[in-house]
Structure formats: C-alpha cells, structure tokens
Amino acid sequence: MSLAQCHFDYACCVWYNDLTLSLKHKLQVTQNKLIRFVFDLKPRDHVGHQQFESLNWLPLNKRVEQVMLCHVFKVKHKPAPSYMNSFLVSQILYIHTVQD
C-alpha cells in the first residue's frame, strides 16, 4: 500500500475534480489492477468491496473526498499552517453577510 497509495494521493485535491469521467474511470481501473496484483487475482476477476476492505483502501473517488475533508478539518481546527485559514471561508459567516 505504501508504494501505490501515495501516487494516487499526491495533490489529488487539486487535479481530481478537473478530470473527465473517462480519466477518472481509468484511474479506478488502475487501482483495481493494483488490488488484483496484491491478491494475485486473474485480470478479469471481480474487485469488490471485500478486497478494498481487506486492504483498508477506499475507491479513488472516496479517497479523494477523505483527503479533502481531512484538509478542511485540519484548517478549521488549527493544526494546519495559519496562512491556510484565509482559504477557508465559513459558510455561516458568508450567509449572514449576504443576508445583511
């Protein structure tokens, strides 16, 4: 996992949302191939929830969500560098500003 997952995680918050559905599908296929390699499965064997769970992996789209939410949590609760606070605007503050 340490050899493969880091390549999927690298700056995924930046590049993943701008990918086409076709490229996202290709990335998911690549992750499925890694799982088949780890479990020594045949190329056409089904990769399902059980394989992801046993490796403690998430499908690519869920992993990107997890990484993004982790960043937001760190910025909101202050373990992130202070300069990142300017990039996170509270929705509550924004709603009150617009309504006033």
Phi and psi restraints in degrees (value plus and minus 20) as a CYANA .aco file:
   2 SER   PHI     -85.5   -45.5
   2 SER   PSI     -42.6    -2.6
   3 LEU   PHI    -104.0   -64.0
   3 LEU   PSI     -47.3    -7.3
   4 ALA   PHI    -122.9   -82.9
   4 ALA   PSI     -65.9   -25.9
   5 GLN   PHI     -82.3   -42.3
   5 GLN   PSI     -54.2   -14.2
   6 CYS   PHI     -81.6   -41.6
   6 CYS   PSI     -51.8   -11.8
   7 HIS   PHI     -91.1   -51.1
   7 HIS   PSI     -53.6   -13.6
   8 PHE   PHI     -95.1   -55.1
   8 PHE   PSI     -52.4   -12.4
   9 ASP   PHI    -101.5   -61.5
   9 ASP   PSI     -41.6    -1.6
  10 TYR   PHI     -79.9   -39.9
  10 TYR   PSI      90.1   130.1
  11 ALA   PHI      35.1    75.1
  11 ALA   PSI       8.7    48.7
  12 CYS   PHI     -82.5   -42.5
  12 CYS   PSI     -47.3    -7.3
  13 CYS   PHI     -83.3   -43.3
  13 CYS   PSI     -48.3    -8.3
  14 VAL   PHI    -105.0   -65.0
  14 VAL   PSI     -68.1   -28.1
  15 TRP   PHI    -114.6   -74.6
  15 TRP   PSI     -43.1    -3.1
  16 TYR   PHI     -86.3   -46.3
  16 TYR   PSI     -63.1   -23.1
  17 ASN   PHI     -85.9   -45.9
  17 ASN   PSI     -43.6    -3.6
  18 ASP   PHI    -110.3   -70.3
  18 ASP   PSI     -21.0    19.0
  19 LEU   PHI     -96.7   -56.7
  19 LEU   PSI     131.8   171.8
  20 THR   PHI     -95.0   -55.0
  20 THR   PSI     142.9   182.9
  21 LEU   PHI     -80.2   -40.2
  21 LEU   PSI     -54.6   -14.6
  22 SER   PHI     -83.3   -43.3
  22 SER   PSI     -64.3   -24.3
  23 LEU   PHI     -89.8   -49.8
  23 LEU   PSI     -56.4   -16.4
  24 LYS   PHI     -82.7   -42.7
  24 LYS   PSI     -60.5   -20.5
  25 HIS   PHI     -83.8   -43.8
  25 HIS   PSI     -61.9   -21.9
  26 LYS   PHI     -82.9   -42.9
  26 LYS   PSI     -58.6   -18.6
  27 LEU   PHI     -85.3   -45.3
  27 LEU   PSI     -59.7   -19.7
  28 GLN   PHI     -85.9   -45.9
  28 GLN   PSI     -58.9   -18.9
  29 VAL   PHI     -81.8   -41.8
  29 VAL   PSI     -60.6   -20.6
  30 THR   PHI     -83.3   -43.3
  30 THR   PSI     -62.7   -22.7
  31 GLN   PHI     -83.7   -43.7
  31 GLN   PSI     -59.8   -19.8
  32 ASN   PHI     -82.5   -42.5
  32 ASN   PSI     -58.0   -18.0
  33 LYS   PHI     -84.9   -44.9
  33 LYS   PSI     -57.2   -17.2
  34 LEU   PHI     -82.8   -42.8
  34 LEU   PSI     -60.3   -20.3
  35 ILE   PHI     -85.5   -45.5
  35 ILE   PSI     -61.6   -21.6
  36 ARG   PHI     -82.4   -42.4
  36 ARG   PSI     -58.4   -18.4
  37 PHE   PHI     -83.9   -43.9
  37 PHE   PSI     -65.1   -25.1
  38 VAL   PHI     -82.3   -42.3
  38 VAL   PSI     -61.4   -21.4
  39 PHE   PHI    -111.5   -71.5
  39 PHE   PSI     -18.0    22.0
  40 ASP   PHI      36.1    76.1
  40 ASP   PSI      28.0    68.0
  41 LEU   PHI    -113.1   -73.1
  41 LEU   PSI     144.0   184.0
  42 LYS   PHI     -95.5   -55.5
  42 LYS   PSI     137.7   177.7
  43 PRO   PHI     -78.4   -38.4
  43 PRO   PSI     -46.9    -6.9
  44 ARG   PHI    -121.7   -81.7
  44 ARG   PSI     -16.8    23.2
  45 ASP   PHI     -87.5   -47.5
  45 ASP   PSI     125.6   165.6
  46 HIS   PHI     -92.2   -52.2
  46 HIS   PSI     115.5   155.5
  47 VAL   PHI    -127.7   -87.7
  47 VAL   PSI      96.4   136.4
  48 GLY   PHI    -142.6  -102.6
  48 GLY   PSI    -188.1  -148.1
  49 HIS   PHI     -79.6   -39.6
  49 HIS   PSI     -56.1   -16.1
  50 GLN   PHI     -81.7   -41.7
  50 GLN   PSI     -61.8   -21.8
  51 GLN   PHI     -86.3   -46.3
  51 GLN   PSI     -61.9   -21.9
  52 PHE   PHI     -82.4   -42.4
  52 PHE   PSI     -62.5   -22.5
  53 GLU   PHI     -85.5   -45.5
  53 GLU   PSI     -62.5   -22.5
  54 SER   PHI     -87.9   -47.9
  54 SER   PSI     -47.2    -7.2
  55 LEU   PHI    -109.0   -69.0
  55 LEU   PSI     -28.4    11.6
  56 ASN   PHI      43.0    83.0
  56 ASN   PSI      18.4    58.4
  57 TRP   PHI    -127.2   -87.2
  57 TRP   PSI     142.3   182.3
  58 LEU   PHI    -135.9   -95.9
  58 LEU   PSI     130.7   170.7
  59 PRO   PHI     -77.0   -37.0
  59 PRO   PSI     134.8   174.8
  60 LEU   PHI     -74.4   -34.4
  60 LEU   PSI     -65.3   -25.3
  61 ASN   PHI     -85.2   -45.2
  61 ASN   PSI     -56.5   -16.5
  62 LYS   PHI     -91.7   -51.7
  62 LYS   PSI     -54.1   -14.1
  63 ARG   PHI     -86.4   -46.4
  63 ARG   PSI     -60.2   -20.2
  64 VAL   PHI     -82.4   -42.4
  64 VAL   PSI     -63.6   -23.6
  65 GLU   PHI     -79.7   -39.7
  65 GLU   PSI     -63.3   -23.3
  66 GLN   PHI     -81.8   -41.8
  66 GLN   PSI     -64.2   -24.2
  67 VAL   PHI     -84.6   -44.6
  67 VAL   PSI     -63.3   -23.3
  68 MET   PHI     -82.2   -42.2
  68 MET   PSI     -66.5   -26.5
  69 LEU   PHI     -85.2   -45.2
  69 LEU   PSI     -53.6   -13.6
  70 CYS   PHI     -84.9   -44.9
  70 CYS   PSI     -61.6   -21.6
  71 HIS   PHI     -81.5   -41.5
  71 HIS   PSI     -66.0   -26.0
  72 VAL   PHI     -81.8   -41.8
  72 VAL   PSI     -63.3   -23.3
  73 PHE   PHI     -79.9   -39.9
  73 PHE   PSI     -65.4   -25.4
  74 LYS   PHI     -84.1   -44.1
  74 LYS   PSI     -58.2   -18.2
  75 VAL   PHI     -89.4   -49.4
  75 VAL   PSI     -63.8   -23.8
  76 LYS   PHI     -86.9   -46.9
  76 LYS   PSI     -57.1   -17.1
  77 HIS   PHI    -122.2   -82.2
  77 HIS   PSI      -3.7    36.3
  78 LYS   PHI      55.0    95.0
  78 LYS   PSI     -15.0    25.0
  79 PRO   PHI     -98.0   -58.0
  79 PRO   PSI     -30.5     9.5
  80 ALA   PHI    -102.4   -62.4
  80 ALA   PSI     141.6   181.6
  81 PRO   PHI     -77.9   -37.9
  81 PRO   PSI     125.9   165.9
  82 SER   PHI     -83.4   -43.4
  82 SER   PSI     -49.4    -9.4
  83 TYR   PHI     -84.9   -44.9
  83 TYR   PSI     -39.3     0.7
  84 MET   PHI     -96.2   -56.2
  84 MET   PSI     -37.0     3.0
  85 ASN   PHI     -80.4   -40.4
  85 ASN   PSI     -50.9   -10.9
  86 SER   PHI     -89.0   -49.0
  86 SER   PSI     -38.8     1.2
  87 PHE   PHI    -107.3   -67.3
  87 PHE   PSI     -34.9     5.1
  88 LEU   PHI    -127.5   -87.5
  88 LEU   PSI      91.5   131.5
  89 VAL   PHI    -125.0   -85.0
  89 VAL   PSI     105.4   145.4
  90 SER   PHI     -85.8   -45.8
  90 SER   PSI     113.1   153.1
  91 GLN   PHI     -88.2   -48.2
  91 GLN   PSI     -53.9   -13.9
  92 ILE   PHI     -83.5   -43.5
  92 ILE   PSI     -65.3   -25.3
  93 LEU   PHI     -81.9   -41.9
  93 LEU   PSI     -62.3   -22.3
  94 TYR   PHI     -84.0   -44.0
  94 TYR   PSI     -62.9   -22.9
  95 ILE   PHI     -84.3   -44.3
  95 ILE   PSI     -64.1   -24.1
  96 HIS   PHI     -85.1   -45.1
  96 HIS   PSI     -56.5   -16.5
  97 THR   PHI     -86.2   -46.2
  97 THR   PSI     -62.1   -22.1
  98 VAL   PHI     -89.6   -49.6
  98 VAL   PSI     -58.5   -18.5
  99 GLN   PHI     -92.7   -52.7
  99 GLN   PSI     -47.5    -7.5
